[in-house]
Amino acid sequence: MKKLLLLTALMSITTFAAGPKVPYTHEGFYTTENVQKAVHFVSVEQIEKSLEGQGPINVSFDIDDTLLHSSGYFRYGIDYFQIPNHPRGRNSYLDNQKYWDYLAEMGDEHSIPKISAQKLIDMHLKRGDRIFFITGRTKHSKDKNYSSTKTSKTLKRFFNLPYEVYIEYAGEKQVGGYKYDKSFYIKKHNVSIHYGDSDDDILAARELNIRGIRVQRAYNSTNPQKLNGGYGEEVLINSAW
């Protein structure tokens, strides 16, 4: 029972999203379930096969729980960057610019790149596709959006990228008249496939009528688990690590 309570507490630590909530339409499954249900699973090879005959496309990736195991930084935020008497309680650090500055200055050097993300990136680079990174994080107070940062340099090194991919920081803000914070940036870069672990990633892709593929969150992510396949979307198989 104590283990269950601890797991529940950890899973409720981090949550940042900006778009309207939409009820799930399919059964789906949570990554932490003992039995994973039959959903529309796809492998990297199947995604590549589905793109045969198409020229290079633009694809975008969320960062936290999609590219990286970065929960350690968010857990740290609870201990050292909470705002006293803030309505968001334990998650108040997400409204603290000093926390985002700290995270940017650390540059994710202590995060762990996901193996599944490496396989996806390798496949898209082999095809000649252009890669973009779009995150719900808030940028450093001194940085310009979509510019070279310590984090973008770390991602280049982690994933053996042939070029530095600048990061679009959505920062939980909807822009351009869209419902979801990443929609504007997905549209800006003419993206055909967007990969992400959150409901908002899938719903942003649907808002733009493009292909959204769910990446599973890690079993020990501090971000609350979402229902994989809950909207009938494709789910990348074995993508929790």
MODAFEN-V284099 format. One line per field, one symbol per residue. ss: DSSP state (A for helix, B for strand, O for the rest). burial: 1 if it has 16 or more other C-alpha atoms within 10 Angstrom, else 0. A space follows every 50 residues. Layout:
BEGIN
ss: ???
burial: ???
END
This chain:
BEGIN
ss: OAAAAAAAAAAOOBOOOOOOOOOOOOOOBOOOOOOOOOOOBBOAAAAAAA OOOOOOOBBBBOOBOOOBBOAAAAAAAAAAOOOOOOOOAAAAAAAOAAAA AAAAAAOOOOOBBOAAAAAAAAAAAAAOOBBBBBBOOOOOOOOOOOOOOA AAAAAAAAOOOOOOOOBBBOOOOOOOOOOOOOAAAAAAOOOOBBBBOOAA AAAAAAAOOOBBBBOOOOOOOOBOOOOBOOOOOBBBOOOOO
burial: 00000000011011001110000000011111000000101011001000 00000011111111111111101110110011100000011111100011 10110011101111111111111100100111111111110000010010 11111101101001111111111100001111111100001111111111 11111101011111111111111111111110111110111
END
